[in-house]
């Protein structure tokens, strides 16, 4: 009994240390961004390259966190032509199916959904080109919030009169780039939970809209604006549906897989299922917002059916499936963080000498 308790405590300590290490790396990267700020006033292309490098470093740190703290298997399903790009075979780079600029939408279940999407970007080797649309409150997180803003992440307040011009300006900037890009947004706007589901159903009933059981009714305007501004520089929209093994149909993933349960109780999804659908943006009805709204609702009805199938069968589809472990391609990639580790080391030394004087 004592041995078991000691083992659990040791495991909790080790996992807490891993998470703390991740936070330290993120803070170190933010300090690195601050040190690189003067480049903006000297050589803007150098500044841009430098900041993309810090984003790539963050992507590597995210994969390290998943690999060591939440070592789930990722089960990908969908069309074989889409998923073939995830099979790391020698000749695949000649025929990449998922282009290096795309918009990705996904249902929102837990606060760490975005980590798995960053893994997708990592597999595609575009983890320095990810952009995420987030709620404005996350911008206020000390230090890290500033770092996310420097990444070019887009923070919205859920007030369209306030958000329209901000989002439009960001999208115009992205449309002029010819570099890799994965723009991630959650059309639902928030997590699927015991609080948000009833609100979504009440609104749907009031407006005579689809009544959805396993996803929230999507918001229209944000995605519509994204597609309108990026349709000339981006060819495809990827519609992803995500499900977590261990969650029953009458449960909510966000209540089961919390930071506390992951660190203290070693509870994380054994398998994370992601279903892909590839949509040509030119075939989406963007000429009329009302037509687009109906199209998006139909897409979400299908997503709701997929989630129903997932809860009944434990997987999304009988179509082509790939199962992959989350891990770095090589531990050598950790060396990309060398300057971050130097900053952390210097900070610790400085704090040590400061405390000695007190």
Order of alpha helices (4+ residues) and beta strands (2+ residues): alpha-alpha-beta-alpha-beta-alpha-beta-alpha-beta-alpha-beta-alpha-alpha-beta-alpha-alpha-beta-alpha-beta-alpha
